[in-house]
Amino acid sequence: QVQLVESGGGLVQPGGSLRLSCAASGLTFSRYVMNWHRQAPGKERELVAVIGSAGIYYADAVKGRFTISRNNANNTVVLQMNSLKPEDTAVYYCNARLSTVSYWGQGTQVTVPS
């Protein structure tokens, strides 16, 4: 079955960096658009970054600080997060999407204290 496993979350001070990874299995990874979403306490889940054959997209809130990349050879997608802010605190989810098919990981917590 399809599995998306995120790793790399944790506690980091403002201005610090974290590198989130998502390892995918059970799907033809290169065909999927890969996304990172996040959900802060009491807020709706929001799109953070997208990488696919059409290119790369970033939400305005993370543009210039976050970088998404993928390695189709080892089925991974990475979100490099720099200059982290308290408002980046959330559970970060990896998502694989192909047309109407969508898979989610279990999420990884990122905490940036104020």
PAMIZA-236007 format. One record per residue (C-alpha): residue in three letters; x, y, z. Coordinates in steps of 0.05 Angstrom, whole numbers. Layout:
{Ala,{X,Y,Z}};
...
//
This chain:
{Gln,{0,0,0}};
{Val,{20,73,-7}};
{Gln,{60,102,50}};
{Leu,{86,172,61}};
{Val,{131,179,121}};
{Glu,{153,248,144}};
{Ser,{214,261,187}};
{Gly,{257,319,210}};
{Gly,{209,359,253}};
{Gly,{227,386,321}};
{Leu,{238,447,364}};
{Val,{280,503,336}};
{Gln,{293,574,358}};
{Pro,{269,633,315}};
{Gly,{317,644,258}};
{Gly,{338,571,257}};
{Ser,{330,518,204}};
{Leu,{299,450,197}};
{Arg,{298,400,140}};
{Leu,{235,358,132}};
{Ser,{237,295,90}};
{Cys,{182,252,63}};
{Ala,{196,181,40}};
{Ala,{144,152,-6}};
{Ser,{131,79,-23}};
{Gly,{79,39,-60}};
{Leu,{67,89,-116}};
{Thr,{100,111,-181}};
{Phe,{131,171,-147}};
{Ser,{153,209,-208}};
{Arg,{81,214,-233}};
{Tyr,{56,249,-171}};
{Val,{54,322,-153}};
{Met,{85,327,-84}};
{Asn,{62,379,-34}};
{Trp,{76,401,36}};
{His,{18,427,78}};
{Arg,{16,450,149}};
{Gln,{-37,457,203}};
{Ala,{-28,502,263}};
{Pro,{-70,493,326}};
{Gly,{-140,520,315}};
{Lys,{-128,535,242}};
{Glu,{-144,501,176}};
{Arg,{-92,461,139}};
{Glu,{-56,504,89}};
{Leu,{-13,491,28}};
{Val,{60,509,38}};
{Ala,{96,485,-25}};
{Val,{86,444,-88}};
{Ile,{133,410,-135}};
{Gly,{113,375,-199}};
{Ser,{125,372,-273}};
{Ala,{93,441,-281}};
{Gly,{142,472,-233}};
{Ile,{147,496,-162}};
{Tyr,{99,538,-120}};
{Tyr,{107,569,-52}};
{Ala,{56,602,-7}};
{Asp,{71,676,3}};
{Ala,{83,664,77}};
{Val,{144,619,64}};
{Lys,{170,647,-2}};
{Gly,{244,662,2}};
{Arg,{253,621,66}};
{Phe,{231,551,47}};
{Thr,{256,507,-10}};
{Ile,{222,445,-36}};
{Ser,{259,392,-75}};
{Arg,{249,320,-96}};
{Asn,{290,260,-115}};
{Asn,{252,213,-161}};
{Ala,{308,162,-157}};
{Asn,{296,149,-83}};
{Asn,{224,172,-77}};
{Thr,{235,230,-30}};
{Val,{213,301,-24}};
{Val,{248,351,21}};
{Leu,{226,417,51}};
{Gln,{285,459,73}};
{Met,{261,512,121}};
{Asn,{305,571,139}};
{Ser,{294,634,179}};
{Leu,{239,600,218}};
{Lys,{188,642,255}};
{Pro,{140,627,311}};
{Glu,{83,630,261}};
{Asp,{114,570,225}};
{Thr,{95,527,285}};
{Ala,{49,472,258}};
{Val,{43,399,241}};
{Tyr,{73,391,171}};
{Tyr,{42,340,125}};
{Cys,{69,309,61}};
{Asn,{18,298,5}};
{Ala,{22,261,-60}};
{Arg,{-30,278,-113}};
{Leu,{-45,251,-182}};
{Ser,{-111,275,-212}};
{Thr,{-164,257,-160}};
{Val,{-119,209,-121}};
{Ser,{-88,238,-59}};
{Tyr,{-45,207,-4}};
{Trp,{-23,238,62}};
{Gly,{31,224,112}};
{Gln,{20,224,187}};
{Gly,{52,292,197}};
{Thr,{112,318,235}};
{Gln,{111,372,288}};
{Val,{151,436,279}};
{Thr,{154,483,338}};
{Val,{186,552,337}};
{Pro,{176,585,405}};
{Ser,{163,659,410}};
//
